[in-house]
Amino acid sequence: MLVATCSVNYAGRLNAHLPLATRLIIAKKDGSVLIHSDGGSYKPLNWMAPPCDVSVITPDADQVADGVSEVWRVTHQKTADMLILSIHSIHTEVEHDLGDDPGLVKQGVEADLQRLVADQLEVIGEGLELVRREFPTAIGPVDVLARAPEGGTVAIEIKRRGDIDGVEQLTRYRELLQRDPHLRPVRAVFAAQEISPQARTLAKDRNIDCVVLDYQALQHSDIPENRLF
């Protein structure tokens, strides 16, 4: 990882040039090279994705006269696209082996929400009993189907963000389930961490209940020592 004053030229499917300035250069173990500035958030100004070869070459006489101290040539192995970094001065240089990364572990994805809701149906309504998760229908599985204490069933569609498409999907599921005399009457519940105003309006028009899920609260209640039973 370098903080260096440099200019950058890219040649490939298009040509691009970064004028002389101080930038952050990251050369990763996977072979990728990324050039960052202080702006633009996480996006690099330019980069070369792996697989690529990186070589440091001696600048020619004209480059030396312009103040270039070293040149990085980054060549993509498959496309031959080339990234040329003309480095004038290096302000900071750090090398560190990060080791093997276990990868991103996502929390609060729909599968997690589905499991937590199925285990804690009281967040949807009192007295509900789980029939099954991923209850099959001809057009796809209903996330959670529960038996209502007053009779009939409750079809629960679970999303991280609830939009109109999810309400439409749940409407179709309810119509199919309603045809089964062992399941009807079928009440529909649209549950999500966040529900858009448009989805709420459509759900109300379709007589579908909306429930906002608190993932942190569900997760906390899922810890065995926090359960009453």
Rosetta blueprint (number, residue, H / E / L):
1 M L
2 L E
3 V E
4 A E
5 T E
6 C E
7 S E
8 V E
9 N E
10 Y E
11 A E
12 G L
13 R L
14 L L
15 N E
16 A E
17 H E
18 L E
19 P E
20 L E
21 A E
22 T E
23 R E
24 L E
25 I E
26 I E
27 A E
28 K L
29 K L
30 D L
31 G L
32 S L
33 V E
34 L E
35 I E
36 H E
37 S L
38 D L
39 G L
40 G L
41 S L
42 Y L
43 K L
44 P L
45 L L
46 N E
47 W E
48 M E
49 A L
50 P L
51 P L
52 C E
53 D E
54 V E
55 S E
56 V E
57 I E
58 T L
59 P L
60 D L
61 A H
62 D H
63 Q H
64 V H
65 A H
66 D L
67 G L
68 V L
69 S L
70 E E
71 V E
72 W E
73 R E
74 V E
75 T E
76 H E
77 Q L
78 K L
79 T L
80 A L
81 D L
82 M E
83 L E
84 I E
85 L E
86 S E
87 I E
88 H E
89 S E
90 I E
91 H E
92 T E
93 E E
94 V L
95 E L
96 H L
97 D L
98 L L
99 G L
100 D L
101 D L
102 P L
103 G L
104 L L
105 V L
106 K L
107 Q L
108 G L
109 V L
110 E H
111 A H
112 D H
113 L H
114 Q H
115 R H
116 L H
117 V H
118 A H
119 D H
120 Q L
121 L H
122 E H
123 V H
124 I L
125 G L
126 E L
127 G L
128 L L
129 E E
130 L E
131 V E
132 R E
133 R E
134 E E
135 F E
136 P L
137 T L
138 A L
139 I L
140 G L
141 P L
142 V E
143 D E
144 V E
145 L E
146 A E
147 R E
148 A L
149 P L
150 E L
151 G L
152 G L
153 T E
154 V E
155 A E
156 I E
157 E E
158 I E
159 K E
160 R E
161 R E
162 G E
163 D L
164 I H
165 D H
166 G H
167 V H
168 E H
169 Q H
170 L H
171 T H
172 R H
173 Y H
174 R H
175 E H
176 L H
177 L H
178 Q L
179 R L
180 D L
181 P L
182 H L
183 L L
184 R L
185 P L
186 V E
187 R E
188 A E
189 V E
190 F E
191 A E
192 A E
193 Q E
194 E E
195 I E
196 S L
197 P H
198 Q H
199 A H
200 R H
201 T H
202 L H
203 A H
204 K H
205 D H
206 R L
207 N L
208 I L
209 D E
210 C E
211 V E
212 V E
213 L L
214 D L
215 Y H
216 Q H
217 A H
218 L H
219 Q H
220 H H
221 S H
222 D L
223 I L
224 P H
225 E H
226 N H
227 R L
228 L L
229 F L
